[in-house]
Amino acid sequence: MAKNEQDEALSRGEGYEEEHVHSVYEQIASHFSSTRYKPWPIIERFLKSLPAGSIGLDIGCGNGKYLAVNPDIFIVGSDRSHNLVKIASQHQPHAVAVADILDLPHQVHFFDFAISIAVVHHLSTPERRIEAVRSILQTLKPGGQALVYVWALEQESSRRGWSEKDDQDVMVPWVMKGSKKAKNDSNSETPSTDKTFHRYYHLYRKGEIEHDVEAAGGKVVEAGYEKDNWWAIAMRGET
């Protein structure tokens, strides 16, 4: 690891995530939401398999696209982004709140289930990622299950093309296309420039999310790979 990379790794934490994750999503919330509308199969299967009347959490709910997948359950969604929570609040009758995954406001050992999709990989140190998984698991009642998704390092077949030889800690660009402005004095349209934002991601290796679940005191029930993501269904360990 080069010296500048070592310095960056040592400086990661809450402030780093505020700059390279939270503030970015506040700025791109509307554009980001417009690209997030179709449920992924494993997540849809998990939610639709839950007994009617189940009460659970969507931790890092984004625009709330998973809140209404199963009308027979009730979900409390949360996200760090105020702007995304405003969008998610449209999914009635479900509740939403602004909250940090490391400081959840919910009663512990209370919920039947939880999902956390594409969230834990934004935590910038191994300790914070494990603590995030522990935070999710602590919301579950005995027998409750949590589904966690993280981006995979192994994406050779995707447009990103990452593989096991690449760095796991990366900055991923989000490009907002400039829109056309009003006509100028020469009666021609002047387009605004594109704006690129960079978001921090930790790309998970095969087996790493299972390791984090176990390090957080949880038990892996099922795990797999879908659409360039590693996922795991987990329960709280024996207490």
C-alpha positions in Angstrom: 0.0 0.0 0.0 1.4 3.4 -1.0 1.9 6.0 1.7 -1.0 8.2 0.5 -3.3 5.2 0.6 -2.1 4.4 4.1 -2.8 8.0 5.2 -6.3 7.9 3.6 -7.1 4.6 5.3 -6.1 6.0 8.7 -8.3 9.0 8.2 -11.4 7.1 7.4 -14.4 7.2 9.7 -17.5 9.3 10.4 -16.1 12.5 8.8 -14.8 10.7 5.7 -18.3 9.1 5.2 -20.0 12.5 5.7 -17.9 13.9 2.9 -17.8 11.0 0.5 -21.2 9.3 1.1 -23.8 11.3 3.0 -23.3 14.7 1.4 -23.2 13.1 -2.0 -26.5 11.3 -1.6 -28.1 14.5 -0.4 -27.1 16.2 -3.6 -28.0 13.4 -6.0 -31.1 12.1 -4.2 -33.7 13.0 -6.9 -31.6 11.7 -9.8 -30.6 8.6 -7.9 -34.2 7.8 -7.0 -35.2 8.0 -10.7 -32.9 5.1 -11.4 -34.1 2.9 -8.5 -37.5 1.4 -9.1 -37.3 -2.4 -9.8 -37.0 -4.8 -6.8 -34.1 -7.4 -7.1 -35.3 -11.0 -7.1 -33.7 -12.3 -3.8 -35.0 -9.2 -1.9 -38.5 -9.6 -3.3 -38.4 -13.3 -2.5 -37.3 -12.6 1.1 -40.0 -9.9 1.7 -42.8 -11.9 0.1 -41.9 -15.0 2.2 -42.6 -13.2 5.5 -45.8 -14.1 7.4 -48.7 -11.6 7.1 -48.5 -9.0 9.9 -44.7 -9.1 10.2 -43.1 -5.8 11.3 -39.6 -4.9 10.1 -37.0 -2.4 9.1 -35.5 -1.2 5.9 -32.2 0.3 7.1 -30.9 2.6 4.4 -34.1 2.6 2.5 -33.2 5.2 -0.1 -36.2 6.1 -2.1 -38.3 3.4 -0.4 -38.7 1.1 -3.4 -38.9 -2.0 -1.1 -41.5 -0.6 1.3 -44.5 -1.7 -0.7 -43.3 -5.0 -2.2 -45.4 -7.0 0.2 -48.7 -5.3 1.2 -49.2 -7.8 4.1 -46.2 -6.6 6.2 -45.3 -3.2 7.7 -41.9 -1.7 7.3 -40.2 1.3 9.0 -37.7 2.7 6.7 -34.7 4.9 7.6 -31.9 6.6 5.8 -29.2 9.2 6.5 -30.3 11.3 3.5 -33.1 13.8 4.4 -33.9 14.2 0.7 -34.2 10.4 0.1 -36.4 10.1 3.2 -38.8 12.7 1.7 -39.1 10.6 -1.4 -39.6 7.4 0.6 -42.4 9.0 2.7 -44.7 8.7 -0.3 -44.9 5.0 0.2 -47.9 5.0 2.6 -48.8 3.5 5.0 -45.2 2.7 5.9 -43.2 4.9 8.2 -39.8 6.5 7.4 -37.2 8.4 9.5 -33.8 10.0 9.2 -31.4 7.8 11.0 -27.8 6.6 10.9 -27.2 2.8 10.8 -24.7 3.1 13.7 -27.2 5.0 15.8 -30.7 3.5 15.1 -33.6 4.9 17.2 -35.4 1.5 17.3 -36.2 -0.7 20.2 -33.7 -3.6 20.3 -34.8 -7.2 19.9 -38.2 -6.1 18.7 -38.6 -6.6 14.9 -39.5 -9.7 12.9 -37.1 -8.9 10.1 -34.8 -6.3 8.7 -33.3 -5.5 5.3 -30.2 -3.4 4.6 -29.5 -3.1 0.9 -26.3 -1.5 -0.5 -25.6 0.3 2.8 -22.9 -1.5 4.8 -20.4 -1.1 2.0 -20.4 2.7 2.5 -18.9 2.3 6.0 -15.2 3.1 5.6 -13.4 0.9 8.1 -13.7 -2.8 9.0 -14.7 -2.0 12.5 -17.5 0.3 11.4 -18.8 -2.2 8.9 -19.0 -5.0 11.6 -20.6 -2.5 14.0 -23.2 -1.7 11.3 -24.1 -5.4 10.9 -24.3 -5.7 14.7 -26.6 -2.7 14.8 -28.9 -4.4 12.2 -28.9 -7.7 14.1 -29.7 -6.1 17.4 -33.1 -4.9 16.1 -34.3 -8.5 15.6 -36.4 -10.5 18.0 -35.4 -14.1 18.7 -35.8 -16.0 15.4 -35.9 -12.8 13.3 -33.9 -12.6 10.2 -32.0 -9.8 8.4 -31.1 -9.6 4.7 -27.9 -7.6 4.0 -26.6 -6.7 0.5 -23.2 -5.3 -0.3 -21.3 -4.7 -3.6 -19.0 -7.4 -4.7 -15.4 -7.1 -5.7 -15.9 -9.9 -8.2 -17.7 -8.2 -11.1 -15.7 -9.3 -14.1 -18.8 -9.8 -16.2 -20.3 -6.3 -15.4 -19.7 -3.0 -17.0 -17.5 -2.1 -14.1 -15.2 -5.0 -14.6 -13.7 -5.2 -11.1 -12.0 -8.5 -10.2 -10.1 -10.0 -7.3 -6.9 -8.2 -8.3 -8.4 -4.8 -7.8 -8.5 -2.6 -4.7 -11.5 -3.1 -2.4 -11.8 0.5 -1.3 -12.9 2.6 -4.3 -14.5 5.9 -5.3 -17.4 5.3 -7.6 -18.6 8.2 -9.9 -22.2 9.3 -10.2 -22.7 11.6 -13.2 -25.6 14.0 -13.4 -26.1 15.1 -16.9 -26.4 18.9 -17.5 -29.8 20.1 -18.8 -30.3 22.5 -21.6 -30.7 26.2 -20.5 -32.7 28.9 -22.0 -31.7 30.4 -25.4 -28.9 32.9 -25.2 -28.5 36.2 -27.1 -27.5 34.4 -30.3 -30.7 32.4 -30.1 -29.0 29.1 -29.5 -29.3 26.8 -26.4 -26.4 26.7 -24.0 -26.2 23.4 -22.2 -25.1 23.2 -18.6 -22.1 21.1 -17.8 -22.3 17.6 -16.4 -21.4 17.2 -12.8 -19.6 14.2 -11.3 -19.9 13.1 -7.7 -17.7 10.4 -6.1 -19.0 8.0 -3.5 -16.9 5.7 -1.3 -17.5 2.0 -1.5 -15.8 -1.0 0.1 -16.1 -3.9 -2.3 -16.6 -7.2 -0.5 -14.7 -10.3 -1.4 -16.4 -13.7 -1.4 -17.0 -14.8 2.2 -16.4 -11.4 3.7 -20.0 -10.5 4.5 -20.4 -13.9 6.2 -17.2 -13.0 8.2 -18.7 -9.7 9.3 -22.0 -11.3 10.3 -20.1 -13.8 12.5 -17.8 -11.0 13.9 -20.9 -9.1 14.8 -22.3 -12.0 16.8 -24.7 -13.2 14.2 -25.4 -16.5 12.5 -25.5 -16.9 8.7 -28.7 -18.7 7.5 -28.2 -18.4 3.8 -25.8 -16.4 1.5 -25.1 -15.9 -2.2 -24.3 -13.7 -5.1 -26.8 -11.7 -7.2 -26.3 -8.8 -9.7 -22.7 -8.0 -8.7 -23.6 -8.2 -5.0 -22.9 -10.5 -2.1 -25.8 -11.1 0.2 -26.5 -12.9 3.4 -29.6 -13.7 5.5 -28.6 -13.7 9.2 -30.0 -14.1 12.7 -28.7 -13.0 16.0 -26.4 -15.4 17.7 -27.1 -17.1 21.0 -27.3 -14.6 23.9 
